[in-house]
Amino acid sequence: MITLDFSLWELGIFLVGIAFIIGSVYLVKLFKSLSLTLDTTTKLMEDNRLVLRSIMSNADEITKSSANVVDKASLMVNEVEQSVSTIKQDVIDPLVSTITILANLLSRLKSFDFRNKKAK
């Protein structure tokens, strides 16, 4: 028969040793998981950095394109304004003058005709 003879302090050291081994295993798992998480985070940050650079360059191009569109629209509005001004001066103003003259002429003819009818 086997007899075990040990004292209480030896049992305490044995339990501390087992706890140290179990704790070490869990710490290794924790550090491995933390390492994978940091690797994934680093990769995501690098990918996001590239995407952000792309977005910033695209935003710059969009801003430049918008400025060009606004400039062209401004030029077109100025050309339309000049065209309307030219049409007003060359067409509408002479037409209004001619219609005013015709209206005055017709009112004189009407008053002349009215006088002739009264005289008869």
Backbone bond lengths (Angstrom), bond angles and torsions (degrees), N, CA, C in turn:
res aa  C-N    CA-C-N  psi(-1)  N-CA   C-N-CA  omega(-1)  CA-C   N-CA-C  phi
1 M - - - 1.409 - - 1.522 109.76 -
2 I 1.323 114.42 145.19 1.465 119.94 -176.78 1.519 107.64 -99.86
3 T 1.251 114.06 130.36 1.454 118.50 176.12 1.524 108.50 -113.07
4 L 1.266 113.59 138.55 1.462 119.42 178.12 1.518 107.79 -106.05
5 D 1.270 113.92 124.34 1.439 118.56 179.43 1.534 107.54 -123.63
6 F 1.294 115.93 109.63 1.465 119.94 178.05 1.513 108.34 -146.29
7 S 1.290 113.21 159.52 1.450 117.03 -179.56 1.536 109.73 -101.54
8 L 1.293 114.68 172.00 1.456 121.04 -174.37 1.534 111.77 -66.45
9 W 1.304 119.49 -36.56 1.463 120.82 -179.26 1.513 110.77 -68.88
10 E 1.345 117.59 -29.79 1.473 120.30 176.87 1.530 110.01 -70.08
11 L 1.340 116.01 -38.67 1.469 119.41 176.36 1.525 110.57 -63.81
12 G 1.306 117.40 -39.86 1.476 121.58 178.25 1.522 111.60 -62.66
13 I 1.330 116.42 -43.47 1.472 120.09 179.01 1.525 109.84 -65.35
14 F 1.339 116.26 -39.82 1.468 119.94 178.58 1.532 110.99 -61.87
15 L 1.336 117.79 -44.06 1.475 121.56 179.04 1.528 111.41 -66.50
16 V 1.317 116.98 -38.70 1.473 120.34 176.88 1.524 110.25 -63.51
17 G 1.335 116.72 -39.71 1.471 120.70 178.15 1.517 111.72 -63.23
18 I 1.330 117.00 -44.76 1.474 120.54 178.31 1.533 109.69 -62.96
19 A 1.332 116.98 -44.21 1.469 120.64 178.43 1.531 110.73 -61.24
20 F 1.343 117.06 -38.33 1.461 120.72 178.45 1.532 110.67 -64.58
21 I 1.325 117.48 -42.07 1.468 120.73 179.61 1.533 110.38 -65.01
22 I 1.337 117.20 -46.12 1.477 120.90 179.38 1.530 109.92 -63.46
23 G 1.332 117.09 -44.30 1.472 120.50 177.76 1.513 112.04 -61.58
24 S 1.327 117.21 -38.53 1.470 121.06 178.79 1.527 110.92 -64.24
25 V 1.336 116.95 -40.83 1.470 120.57 178.48 1.529 110.08 -61.54
26 Y 1.344 116.89 -46.30 1.464 119.77 179.13 1.531 112.12 -65.91
27 L 1.323 117.12 -36.66 1.469 119.66 177.18 1.527 111.24 -65.75
28 V 1.341 116.99 -38.42 1.470 120.04 177.50 1.521 109.50 -63.00
29 K 1.355 116.96 -44.19 1.473 120.12 177.97 1.523 110.81 -61.84
30 L 1.334 116.50 -42.35 1.463 121.10 179.79 1.529 111.06 -62.72
31 F 1.328 117.43 -46.81 1.468 120.49 -179.52 1.529 111.62 -65.76
32 K 1.341 117.00 -35.45 1.466 120.27 177.86 1.527 109.90 -65.92
33 S 1.331 116.73 -44.70 1.464 120.99 178.03 1.527 110.67 -63.41
34 L 1.324 116.74 -41.82 1.466 121.04 178.47 1.525 110.76 -63.30
35 S 1.312 117.38 -39.11 1.460 121.72 178.60 1.532 110.70 -63.75
36 L 1.338 117.08 -44.75 1.473 120.40 177.84 1.523 111.24 -62.93
37 T 1.330 115.96 -40.51 1.472 119.90 178.61 1.520 111.05 -63.28
38 L 1.322 117.16 -43.19 1.464 120.60 179.06 1.528 111.35 -66.00
39 D 1.331 117.54 -38.63 1.472 120.38 176.77 1.524 110.89 -62.42
40 T 1.331 116.07 -44.86 1.469 120.44 179.06 1.524 110.64 -63.58
41 T 1.317 116.56 -42.51 1.463 120.75 179.46 1.524 111.04 -63.59
42 T 1.305 116.75 -41.95 1.469 120.81 178.88 1.528 110.76 -62.78
43 K 1.331 116.37 -43.14 1.465 120.14 179.22 1.527 110.54 -64.03
44 L 1.330 117.04 -43.71 1.460 120.29 178.42 1.529 111.55 -62.53
45 M 1.323 116.95 -39.82 1.465 120.00 178.90 1.522 110.93 -64.93
46 E 1.317 118.07 -39.79 1.467 120.74 178.06 1.523 110.71 -65.48
47 D 1.348 115.99 -44.12 1.467 119.05 177.68 1.527 111.07 -61.84
48 N 1.323 116.77 -44.12 1.464 120.61 179.70 1.520 111.62 -65.12
49 R 1.311 117.13 -34.96 1.460 120.37 178.27 1.535 110.03 -63.00
50 L 1.333 116.45 -42.14 1.464 120.02 178.00 1.526 111.20 -65.41
51 V 1.331 116.12 -41.79 1.463 120.18 179.42 1.523 110.18 -64.98
52 L 1.316 117.45 -41.87 1.466 120.59 179.30 1.526 111.36 -63.75
53 R 1.315 117.21 -39.55 1.474 119.84 176.83 1.517 110.22 -62.55
54 S 1.333 116.59 -42.09 1.461 121.14 178.37 1.526 110.58 -63.08
55 I 1.320 116.60 -44.11 1.471 120.35 179.22 1.520 110.39 -62.95
56 M 1.312 117.49 -42.33 1.462 120.19 -179.86 1.524 111.55 -64.54
57 S 1.336 117.45 -41.19 1.461 118.97 178.98 1.527 110.38 -68.35
58 N 1.344 117.70 -38.04 1.460 120.31 177.30 1.520 111.29 -65.98
59 A 1.326 116.86 -39.12 1.459 120.19 178.01 1.525 110.44 -63.33
60 D 1.320 117.12 -38.40 1.464 121.09 177.65 1.528 110.26 -64.28
61 E 1.328 116.84 -43.42 1.464 120.40 178.66 1.522 110.91 -65.07
62 I 1.337 116.98 -40.32 1.466 120.66 178.75 1.522 110.33 -63.36
63 T 1.321 116.34 -40.86 1.460 119.95 178.80 1.526 110.95 -62.93
64 K 1.330 116.70 -43.69 1.464 120.09 178.55 1.520 110.99 -64.21
65 S 1.339 117.07 -42.30 1.463 120.90 178.82 1.526 110.79 -63.33
66 S 1.325 116.28 -41.18 1.467 120.38 178.70 1.528 110.54 -63.21
67 A 1.308 116.43 -40.55 1.467 120.00 178.47 1.525 110.06 -63.46
68 N 1.334 117.65 -40.99 1.466 120.60 177.65 1.517 111.11 -63.48
69 V 1.338 117.00 -41.93 1.468 120.60 179.41 1.519 110.20 -63.50
70 V 1.320 116.90 -42.67 1.466 120.10 179.14 1.525 110.54 -63.51
71 D 1.318 117.56 -41.83 1.465 120.33 178.11 1.521 111.46 -61.92
72 K 1.342 116.39 -45.41 1.467 119.91 179.34 1.525 111.15 -64.66
73 A 1.330 116.71 -40.37 1.464 119.99 178.80 1.523 110.56 -63.90
74 S 1.325 116.52 -39.04 1.461 120.61 178.14 1.525 110.85 -62.87
75 L 1.352 116.33 -43.59 1.461 119.53 177.00 1.522 111.55 -62.19
76 M 1.331 116.42 -41.23 1.468 120.14 179.98 1.526 110.92 -65.24
77 V 1.324 117.26 -40.48 1.464 120.23 178.19 1.524 110.08 -63.93
78 N 1.325 117.38 -40.35 1.465 120.50 177.50 1.525 110.63 -63.09
79 E 1.339 117.29 -40.67 1.463 120.25 178.20 1.517 111.36 -65.71
80 V 1.324 117.59 -39.81 1.470 120.92 177.78 1.521 109.56 -64.86
81 E 1.317 116.42 -41.21 1.462 120.15 178.89 1.526 110.66 -61.97
82 Q 1.323 116.51 -42.15 1.462 119.86 177.89 1.534 110.82 -65.73
83 S 1.334 116.47 -39.35 1.467 120.04 178.85 1.522 110.87 -63.65
84 V 1.325 116.96 -44.49 1.468 120.64 179.28 1.520 110.00 -63.92
85 S 1.315 116.97 -41.02 1.472 120.47 178.55 1.525 110.38 -63.17
86 T 1.332 116.45 -42.40 1.465 120.51 179.15 1.530 111.12 -64.71
87 I 1.335 116.09 -43.54 1.469 119.64 178.75 1.520 110.03 -62.71
88 K 1.309 117.55 -40.52 1.462 120.84 178.62 1.526 110.88 -61.76
89 Q 1.339 115.85 -46.05 1.463 119.29 -177.86 1.522 112.19 -70.59
90 D 1.351 116.77 -41.76 1.460 120.24 -172.59 1.528 113.80 -88.09
91 V 1.336 118.20 -24.44 1.456 119.58 -174.50 1.529 111.99 -118.46
92 I 1.319 115.92 -56.79 1.466 119.35 -170.60 1.524 111.84 -69.58
93 D 1.328 118.24 -47.85 1.465 120.60 -178.92 1.535 111.60 -60.73
94 P 1.360 119.85 -46.89 1.473 118.04 176.78 1.536 112.73 -64.48
95 L 1.315 117.29 -34.64 1.460 120.33 179.15 1.522 110.61 -66.63
96 V 1.326 116.79 -42.27 1.469 120.50 177.86 1.527 109.79 -63.74
97 S 1.300 116.87 -42.03 1.472 120.34 178.77 1.523 110.40 -61.99
98 T 1.331 116.03 -44.27 1.460 119.87 -179.56 1.523 110.86 -65.01
99 I 1.312 117.79 -41.99 1.467 120.69 179.63 1.519 110.42 -66.79
100 T 1.327 117.36 -36.59 1.471 120.91 177.03 1.526 110.11 -63.43
101 I 1.318 115.88 -43.88 1.473 120.08 178.74 1.530 110.07 -63.57
102 L 1.343 117.13 -43.62 1.465 120.80 178.69 1.525 111.48 -63.85
103 A 1.339 117.33 -39.70 1.458 120.34 178.87 1.519 110.26 -64.66
104 N 1.341 117.41 -42.01 1.472 120.68 177.02 1.524 110.86 -63.34
105 L 1.322 115.88 -41.71 1.463 120.58 179.81 1.525 111.03 -64.23
106 L 1.331 116.38 -43.39 1.466 119.73 178.94 1.514 111.73 -66.12
107 S 1.343 117.03 -38.70 1.476 118.15 178.08 1.518 110.67 -66.18
108 R 1.337 119.02 -35.34 1.472 121.43 176.71 1.527 111.13 -68.18
109 L 1.352 115.00 -41.37 1.468 117.78 177.85 1.521 110.70 -64.28
110 K 1.317 116.86 -38.30 1.452 120.58 179.73 1.515 110.66 -65.84
111 S 1.338 116.26 -43.84 1.473 119.00 178.56 1.530 110.41 -67.25
112 F 1.327 117.14 -35.03 1.470 120.41 177.56 1.533 110.03 -66.23
113 D 1.337 116.49 -42.35 1.459 121.39 178.77 1.521 109.62 -65.85
114 F 1.339 117.88 -38.18 1.439 121.71 179.34 1.508 110.68 -64.37
115 R 1.360 117.76 -38.19 1.479 121.76 178.82 1.505 110.48 -67.49
116 N 1.361 115.03 -38.25 1.468 118.22 179.24 1.519 111.16 -66.22
117 K 1.284 118.78 -36.66 1.456 121.27 179.26 1.524 110.25 -70.82
118 K 1.300 117.98 -34.58 1.465 121.56 178.55 1.525 110.19 -69.27
119 A 1.294 114.87 -37.96 1.470 118.94 -177.39 1.524 110.99 -69.55
120 K 1.284 120.24 -25.28 1.461 122.37 -177.80 1.458 108.78 -81.86
